[in-house]
Amino acid sequence: MHRGYWLGLSVGLVAMVFLARTAMFSGAVAQQSANAQESRSEDGQTTLVLAPVADAQVSSARPATNFGGSMQLEAAVAASESDRSLCLVRFNLLAYLPAGAVIESARLELNLRSGSNGGTVNLTVCKVVSDWMEYTITWNARPKIEAPCSEATVGTALMYYRWDVTEAARAWLSGPDFGLAVSGPERTSDYSRRFASREQPTFAPRLVVTYRSTR
């Protein structure tokens, strides 16, 4: 009787451990699916659509303020207030690329939620080359940026706008990935373009990468 009791207890404990590990694995898979969507074409290419792991805006008018939890990412100039805003976004691309992947194309997509001063403005996306943290980044502590850069014309229509960031994505394969910075021209006339941040999942930034595997 005692032997049966202990045997049953042991089996029960093993089952509990198995179920706990299964739940942890399922949670990890669900999280991965939430952060990345993958599709394959007949020609052997794979397209990844990634959600950001961090984003924030910084403002020269409030140089010590962190906007990491903001619902928006703003690129703007308010000449009358000597204010300039830019935004940063980072993805975890290398976590989803297999070894030996060759990137065919990559683009950043941001969803415009509001824009002031009609017409268009050319916004530039450049590679960030120093580290930053979403909930501590400020204008005074903003990271360095450098080429490769790309430019897109952004109007006031509420839609996704795209930037070619293929060269930046390829550079991440052999170096650190600190994300991308979006900024507008420094000029005397005011403008503002406010995009959705990752705090708005329906309109969140996304990185779309097409690659082929060599293995």
Secondary structure as UniProt FT lines:
FT   HELIX           2..35
FT   STRAND          36..40
FT   TURN            42..43
FT   STRAND          45..50
FT   STRAND          54..59
FT   TURN            60..61
FT   TURN            63..64
FT   TURN            68..69
FT   STRAND          72..78
FT   HELIX           79..81
FT   STRAND          83..90
FT   HELIX           93..95
FT   TURN            99..100
FT   STRAND          101..116
FT   STRAND          121..128
FT   TURN            134..136
FT   TURN            140..141
FT   STRAND          145..154
FT   STRAND          160..164
FT   HELIX           166..172
FT   TURN            173..174
FT   STRAND          180..183
FT   STRAND          191..196
FT   TURN            198..199
FT   HELIX           201..203
FT   STRAND          206..213
//
